[in-house]
Amino acid sequence: MAAPGAGPATLADVARLAGVSPATASRVLTGHPHVRPDTRRRVEEAMTRLGYARHRAAWSAGARRAGAIAFVMCEESARVFADPFFAQLLWGVSRELAAADSQLVLLTLHSARECQTAARYLRGGHADGALFVSMHHRLPLDPGKLGIPVVLCGRPVGGAAGLPYVDADNAGGAERATRYLLRTGRTAVATIAGPLDMGPGVDRLRGYRAAMAAAGRFDPGLVVHGDFTAGSGEQAALRLLGQRRQLDAIFAASDLMALGALRALRRAGRRVPGDVAVIGFDDSPLARHADPALSTVRQPFGAMAVRLARELLAVIDGTATGPAGVVLGTELILRDSS
């Protein structure tokens, strides 16, 4: 095992720690199928412990070998295909990469095992770079240790800090939506916040808190959490209705959670927006077709997709000169629900 301060870990260090030959460690790294599961596990654990990143001659500025970009979505497959956010972003990125003669490879990961499989694939030289979308801090995967260029969709939290990213102004959009609800005379404005192990969850809650605190109305009891799905939004809204009968507005940190809140309010016999106003976040196609049509904070999906692809290609080509973090503006879209 490499001594502290002796420089980056090598494949020989990995093999020594795992108790295998360098040839076996290499087969694990390249995804060779004829490796025993326990051997593969030991090598992968050694890579993680040593922070091993493969230094490949295959990647150098201005040269591509694989001709592919990995689009890594850190969610369950069922969630990926149910949320319009992913589809809109994927479409925009794939169109931009096609214009640059790069193929897009789609990966979804949610469990520790899926993270290991994805890391093995990406370290194996199958992609020139990777875009990570919906990154959770709790996932046992550090994109910065894959040995390839990486750009994140969304401000990183936790271990991924320092990597380049493209994001929307989540805090500003949430603050603007909450301030609007307060200006229209709503007094008990709740939020259904997103997961706190993700940048958008943290930042949208921060924007809501800023608006409520500025008005002298912040109340921790008006904050509940969901996971950006409709079901979690419905359950969160039902909890709010049970705890705060005076509730007259909800800012939900995603359109899907807002749609779930609409279902809960309908079940409870509360009129929207007469009794309770609702604003979501994303401006997905579902928002426009909701009943009532959903007010929301619009994310610039098209501009985000283009910037993500171009930022990653620039890193691969060695021409990246911009800031590590790019934040694009959001817009409050008012419809019937508020």
C-alpha angles and dihedrals in degrees: 000000000000114000117243110274093016093115134258118343116262131213088255089057090052092049092048094051092046093047095237137111120270088246091058091047089051091052090053091049093053094046096249108181097218099075123110113248094238091051091049090050093051092050093047091049090050090051090052094047093049095040088235116188118183112241102211127189083210091078119059132137112286096011130095126187108169096044090211138104121206117227102201116195112191097210140084113281092243090056093047093056094043098053116075090207092076095046093051093048094045092051093051095046094046092051092051094047092047088059087055093049093248123135120224120227116197120217127177122193134175110144131061090252092053089049090054092049092048093047091050091050094048094045089050095073097253094126134040092214143342139233113209117205128188093008115192119204090218094063113106094235130097109201090197092066099055096094094236134090112277134188122186128218101221133023108292123239127196120354097003092063113129097037118117114262145176118216144162122245093266097165094047093047093049092047091050093050093048093047089052092054090050093047091054090060101265111145107178101052113173130188132215098209128199129239114304093219089071130070095233091051092051096043098046090051089049091054092049092049092050093054094045093046092049088055092046091241106107111136120174088211089068092061120088129161136231135170098245092268127118093239093055090048092053093050092046092051091050089053091051092049090051093050103036115036090176091061109137105165141029128197107196118197093225137027092240091056089047090053089051089051090053089055091050093049091049090051090050093050094245117146121231118246096354096067101014128017118211131201125179135189130242106038092234119176088259090065093061093050098044122114104264098022107255125245108220148160110261119226115205095240095170095049091044092052093049093047093048093053094044094047092053094046089050091053090049092049093045092240099110110129104152130097121292091242126045119191119190124201126259131210132215110233114197120207137152100299094073 
